[in-house]
Amino acid sequence: MSGLPTSPPHPMAAQMAQLLLGSDLDELREIVRRWLHEAPTRTMRKHYEVFGAKLVELKEAMAEQPVAPSRDELETALTMMLKLANQAGPQG
């Protein structure tokens, strides 16, 4: 154990970790295209576009590594990313 306090992963982080581990790159890109097509507003579409691009970028980086991260590692990293994004507030 690292001795760091643990908290449950953000629900969205858990879903995104599953998506990253369970989908290949083409499937992930198709999912992001669907998000963009189904976005209810232009603002939401922009958020989905940025978020989806980051997920694709992360998936590409994962593919370059000799060992894939565990689901727990991904959930922790994504939870931290979501917390930082929330602290930064809306962009634009």
C-alpha positions, 0 to 999 in steps of 0.5 A: 500500500502506498499510504495515500488516502483512498476514495472511491473513483468518480462514477464517470472515471469508472465508466471511462476506464471500462471504455478505455480498456474494453474498446479498441481505438476505432470503437472509441473513435466511433463512440466519440463521433456518436457523442458529438452527433447526439450532443444537445447543444453546441457547448456540450458538443465542444465539451464532448469534442475536447473530452473525446480527443483526450480519451483517444489520445490516452488510448493511443498512449496506452497502446504504446506502452509495454504493459496496459495500466490496471483498471484501478490505475486508470480510475485513479488517474481519470478521477484526478483529471476530472477533479482538476477539470472541475476546479478549472471550471468552464473554458471558453 
